[in-house]
């Protein structure tokens, strides 16, 4: 039962989780096109990752330091709030899995099938085998864990397969030897692999399942009796720590703190709930994850933020109609942008009007000998940002470029 303190306000963290539940409602809304519903699931998952990196991490620190935090948390203790958050998130994760199952069934009616490694045809198997050898295998990072003194550093932006090998050989006590390994799912390859088809259906298999199908190729040097793989993921504490060393500049402190995010404490561990108890205990023990961390059972697949990049398959009937951005009346992209705004101000209303004007403006400023510096505030960036490309170009041309970005909330 979730504890609700006697307070007229909902605390910030539960309020934020309620907001994210609203995003999940968009994924459940039958009036939203199917492929966009998948993308709302991706947004929900991405939001939750960022929540655990910063907000959950901050409360966990209060709890670890032995502070109740009641004065800043609206009358509820840090330990109680951590427990409440975990309960809410487990409930939301279950709901997201239910919604995903519904969407997949609706996609089947539209002849779009998401299959796993047990459902592939012979032709698809040949494609998957070649795809694995040519594309996936060179990108794989696979680590055998039993003999390592220290557990390897797992990235909180990646998904992993926790692999258990039951060996034919017996150990010194006459029991079957067990070996454990971890396989990092490559981020350089699209997670949704479109399979060839000779009928009206379109087939997609997850990269996770391509790897599962080829486990025997990855571990062919081992004489094992059985092999299994279940997905796990972690989230690390991404709070910025600014030390008090007066000999360092603020810029140096921030730079160091951002780099240390990669090795922050684990604050959330999500696992496939069908994983064996012994395998789960092995990973929790070796990763030193305890009850102060949020340990959340999930489905077969994690990192569902990847659904934001689900392929459209040419099925524009399953997406919101794309509106072409309008031009700014009286402002042409030809000629000098700086000369035009020198004579008149123009108002750009994005995304309804084309963002190309901003890119053109920055590109021109990067080359103009009269421009000495560019200062800009950025919030969220595209993966391959044309804005950043323009600013880098300006810096290479000798301009002094200053960018202000909200590092506490953004992980771009």
GIDADA-V740661 format. One record per residue. PHI is phi in whole degrees, 0 to 359 (* if undefined). OMEGA is omega as a letter, one per 40 degrees, with the letter a starting at -180 (* if undefined). BURIAL is # if it has 16 or more other C-alpha atoms within 10 Angstrom, else .. Layout:
<<PHI,OMEGA,BURIAL> <PHI,OMEGA,BURIAL>>
This chain:
<<*,a,.> <283,a,.> <279,i,.> <243,a,.> <292,i,.> <285,a,.> <203,a,.> <283,a,.> <245,i,.> <277,a,.> <295,a,#> <302,a,.> <293,i,#> <292,i,.> <297,i,.> <295,i,#> <297,i,#> <294,i,.> <298,a,.> <293,i,#> <296,i,#> <293,i,.> <297,i,#> <297,i,#> <297,i,#> <296,i,#> <293,a,#> <273,a,#> <288,a,.> <291,i,.> <279,i,.> <272,i,#> <306,a,#> <304,a,#> <292,i,#> <288,i,#> <297,i,#> <299,a,#> <289,i,#> <294,i,#> <298,i,#> <296,i,#> <296,i,#> <304,a,#> <293,i,#> <296,i,#> <301,a,#> <294,i,#> <301,a,#> <293,i,#> <300,a,#> <290,a,#> <294,a,#> <247,a,#> <289,i,#> <298,a,#> <300,a,#> <295,i,#> <292,i,#> <299,i,#> <297,i,#> <302,a,.> <295,a,#> <294,i,.> <277,i,.> <79,i,.> <264,i,.> <286,i,#> <72,a,#> <300,a,.> <294,a,.> <259,a,.> <251,i,#> <74,i,#> <92,i,.> <247,a,#> <285,i,#> <299,a,#> <296,a,#> <294,a,.> <293,i,#> <301,i,#> <295,i,#> <297,a,#> <300,a,#> <300,i,#> <297,i,#> <296,a,.> <293,i,#> <300,i,#> <295,i,.> <293,i,#> <296,i,#> <297,i,.> <294,i,#> <294,i,#> <293,i,#> <297,i,.> <295,i,#> <299,i,#> <298,i,.> <296,a,.> <298,a,#> <297,i,#> <293,i,.> <292,i,.> <295,i,#> <301,i,.> <296,i,.> <264,i,.> <66,i,.> <248,a,#> <243,i,#> <262,a,#> <247,i,.> <247,a,#> <292,i,#> <271,a,.> <246,a,.> <277,i,#> <274,a,.> <297,i,.> <296,i,.> <294,i,#> <298,i,#> <296,i,.> <296,a,.> <297,i,#> <299,i,#> <293,i,.> <300,a,.> <295,a,#> <295,a,.> <280,a,.> <252,a,.> <274,a,#> <307,i,.> <296,a,.> <264,a,.> <286,i,#> <244,a,.> <238,a,#> <232,i,.> <277,a,.> <262,a,#> <303,a,.> <264,a,.> <277,i,.> <289,i,.> <239,i,.> <290,a,.> <296,i,.> <285,i,.> <266,i,#> <277,a,#> <277,i,#> <261,a,.> <247,i,#> <256,a,#> <225,i,#> <258,i,#> <274,a,#> <252,i,#> <240,i,#> <247,i,#> <266,a,#> <279,i,#> <288,a,.> <287,i,.> <269,i,.> <278,a,.> <296,a,.> <260,i,.> <82,i,.> <258,i,.> <295,i,.> <288,i,.> <247,i,#> <241,i,#> <242,i,#> <216,i,#> <228,i,#> <241,i,#> <280,i,#> <281,a,#> <300,i,#> <269,a,.> <278,a,.> <243,i,.> <303,a,.> <289,a,#> <254,a,#> <265,i,#> <277,a,#> <266,i,#> <292,a,.> <215,i,.> <239,i,.> <221,a,.> <284,a,.> <279,i,.> <246,a,#> <244,i,#> <228,i,#> <236,i,#> <288,i,#> <302,i,#> <305,a,#> <283,i,#> <299,i,#> <292,i,#> <303,a,#> <296,a,#> <250,i,#> <302,a,#> <296,i,.> <284,a,.> <290,a,.> <249,a,.> <289,i,.> <276,a,.> <261,i,.> <266,a,.> <250,i,#> <268,i,.> <211,a,.> <217,i,#> <218,a,#> <217,i,#> <227,a,#> <280,i,#> <226,i,#> <209,i,#> <234,i,#> <234,a,#> <256,i,#> <295,a,#> <246,i,#> <298,i,#> <277,i,#> <251,i,.> <255,a,.> <287,a,.> <262,a,.> <294,a,.> <287,a,.> <280,a,.> <258,i,.> <283,i,.> <301,i,.> <298,i,.> <296,a,.> <296,a,#> <295,a,#> <300,i,.> <297,a,.> <296,i,#> <295,i,#> <295,a,.> <288,i,.> <303,a,#> <293,a,#> <240,i,.> <295,i,#> <298,i,#> <289,i,#> <245,i,#> <213,i,#> <231,a,#> <248,a,#> <222,i,#> <292,a,#> <292,i,#> <269,i,.> <294,i,#> <294,a,.> <300,a,.> <293,i,.> <292,i,#> <299,a,#> <296,i,.> <299,a,.> <290,i,#> <298,a,.> <292,a,.> <291,a,.> <270,i,#> <56,i,.> <262,a,#> <233,a,.> <291,i,.> <281,i,.> <265,i,#> <272,a,#> <256,a,#> <237,i,#> <288,a,#> <221,a,#> <269,a,#> <291,a,#> <239,i,#> <242,a,#> <53,a,#> <287,i,#> <299,i,#> <298,i,#> <295,i,#> <297,a,#> <249,i,.> <299,a,#> <297,a,.> <280,i,.> <58,a,.> <73,a,.> <264,a,.> <290,i,.> <287,i,.> <255,a,#> <230,i,.> <300,i,.> <296,i,.> <277,i,.> <264,a,.> <285,i,.> <302,a,.> <276,i,.> <284,i,#> <276,a,#> <301,i,.> <85,a,.> <241,a,.> <266,i,.> <278,i,.> <269,a,.> <83,a,.> <282,i,.> <289,a,#> <296,i,.> <293,a,.> <291,a,.> <282,i,.> <292,a,.> <266,a,.> <200,i,.> <278,i,.> <232,i,.> <257,i,.> <253,a,#> <251,a,.> <272,e,.> <268,a,.> <288,i,.> <244,a,#> <298,i,#> <280,a,.> <301,a,.> <296,i,#> <293,i,.> <299,i,#> <299,i,#> <300,a,#> <289,i,#> <298,a,#> <292,i,#> <297,a,#> <295,a,#> <258,a,.> <292,a,.> <295,i,.> <279,i,.> <269,a,.> <255,a,.> <212,i,.> <230,i,#> <236,a,.> <211,i,.> <251,a,.> <242,i,.> <244,i,.> <244,a,.> <245,i,.> <287,a,.> <301,i,.> <245,a,.> <284,i,.> <289,i,#> <298,a,#> <296,i,#> <301,i,.> <294,a,#> <291,i,#> <296,i,.> <299,i,#> <296,i,#> <297,i,#> <293,i,.> <268,i,.> <88,i,.> <281,i,#> <273,a,.> <253,i,#> <240,a,.> <239,i,.> <254,a,.> <223,a,.> <276,a,.> <289,a,.> <295,a,.> <250,a,#> <251,a,.> <232,a,.> <293,*,.>>
